[in-house]
Structures are given as structure tokens and as C-alpha cells.
Amino acid sequence: MGPAAPPEPKPSSCYGLFFSTHCAAAGAKGATKEFIDRYNTKYGYVPDDVAALTWDSLHIVQQAVQECAVIVWISDQGEFEFYKSVCP
């Protein structure tokens, strides 16, 4: 005999509780709301957490590149080789 199956969740039993997550579209403000609104306009639905995390990740990369970037190229041997450094 295996373990007992967990009880079926009842959404209303979670009302009023708190939990931690990385994205919640309802009640978003500022830059998050702007992102959600633009995404929804373009694709016709509210972005999921993967879309939001991807957006955040790309902004981190953009900020790093604006500070200073090392540009590499893929050689004929398939290796990453230094090309130049770009620092504003």
C-alpha cells in the first residue's frame, strides 16, 4: 500500500494567505505594469512567470553591456576568441 494521495486543493481555502513568488500580474505597478501591458497588447494575453523572468534577465544583460562589454567571435575552430572591449 502506497502513501495516501494528498487532498484535492480547494482554492477558497487559500484566500487570505501569503506566499512568495517571483511574479504576480494582478496589482502590478510601475515598470512591471508597463511590461505586462505591452506584452498583453502585443501577444493578447498576460505574460507568465517565464516571460517576466526572461525580461528581467535581458535587462540585467543590457545594464552589464552598457557598463563595459567584451566582444568575442567564434573562430573557424569553434572557439570563443577575444575581439575587442567596448567601454563607454
C-alpha positions as CSV (number, residue, x, y, z in Angstrom):
1,M,0.0,0.0,0.0
2,G,1.5,3.4,-1.1
3,P,1.3,6.7,0.5
4,A,-2.1,8.4,0.8
5,A,-2.9,10.9,-2.0
6,P,-2.9,14.5,-1.0
7,P,-6.3,16.1,-0.6
8,E,-7.7,18.0,-3.6
9,P,-6.9,21.7,-3.2
10,K,-9.8,24.0,-2.6
11,P,-8.9,27.4,-4.0
12,S,-11.1,29.2,-1.4
13,S,-9.1,27.6,1.4
14,C,-6.1,29.6,0.3
15,Y,-7.9,33.0,0.3
16,G,-6.2,35.5,2.6
17,L,-2.9,33.5,2.8
18,F,0.5,34.8,1.8
19,F,3.3,33.1,-0.2
20,S,6.4,34.1,-2.0
21,T,6.8,34.1,-5.8
22,H,8.8,35.9,-8.4
23,C,5.9,37.3,-10.5
24,A,2.3,38.3,-9.9
25,A,0.5,40.3,-12.6
26,A,-2.5,41.3,-10.6
27,G,-1.8,44.6,-8.8
28,A,1.5,45.2,-10.6
29,K,2.8,48.8,-10.6
30,G,5.5,50.8,-12.3
31,A,7.8,49.2,-14.8
32,T,6.3,45.8,-14.1
33,K,2.8,47.0,-15.1
34,E,4.2,48.7,-18.2
35,F,5.8,45.4,-19.2
36,I,2.6,43.4,-18.6
37,D,0.5,45.9,-20.6
38,R,2.9,46.0,-23.6
39,Y,3.2,42.2,-23.6
40,N,-0.6,41.8,-23.4
41,T,-1.1,44.3,-26.2
42,K,1.4,42.5,-28.4
43,Y,0.5,38.9,-27.7
44,G,-3.1,39.1,-26.5
45,Y,-2.5,37.6,-23.0
46,V,-0.8,38.3,-19.7
47,P,2.8,37.2,-19.6
48,D,3.6,34.1,-17.5
49,D,6.5,33.9,-15.0
50,V,8.9,32.7,-17.6
51,A,8.3,35.7,-19.8
52,A,8.8,38.1,-16.8
53,L,12.0,36.3,-15.7
54,T,13.3,36.5,-19.3
55,W,12.5,40.2,-19.4
56,D,14.4,40.8,-16.1
57,S,17.4,38.7,-17.3
58,L,17.7,40.7,-20.5
59,H,17.6,43.9,-18.6
60,I,20.5,42.7,-16.4
61,V,22.5,41.8,-19.5
62,Q,21.7,45.2,-21.1
63,Q,22.9,47.0,-18.0
64,A,26.1,45.0,-17.9
65,V,26.8,45.6,-21.6
66,Q,26.2,49.3,-21.1
67,E,28.9,49.4,-18.4
68,C,31.5,47.5,-20.3
69,A,31.4,44.6,-22.8
70,V,34.0,42.2,-24.1
71,I,33.1,41.2,-27.6
72,V,34.1,37.8,-28.7
73,W,33.8,36.0,-32.0
74,I,33.6,32.3,-32.8
75,S,36.8,31.2,-34.7
76,D,36.9,28.8,-37.5
77,Q,37.9,26.2,-34.9
78,G,34.7,26.9,-33.0
79,E,36.4,28.7,-30.1
80,F,35.4,31.9,-28.5
81,E,38.2,34.4,-29.1
82,F,38.6,38.0,-27.8
83,Y,37.7,40.6,-30.4
84,K,37.6,43.8,-28.5
85,S,36.5,45.6,-25.4
86,V,33.8,48.2,-25.6
87,C,33.6,50.5,-22.5
88,P,31.8,53.8,-22.7
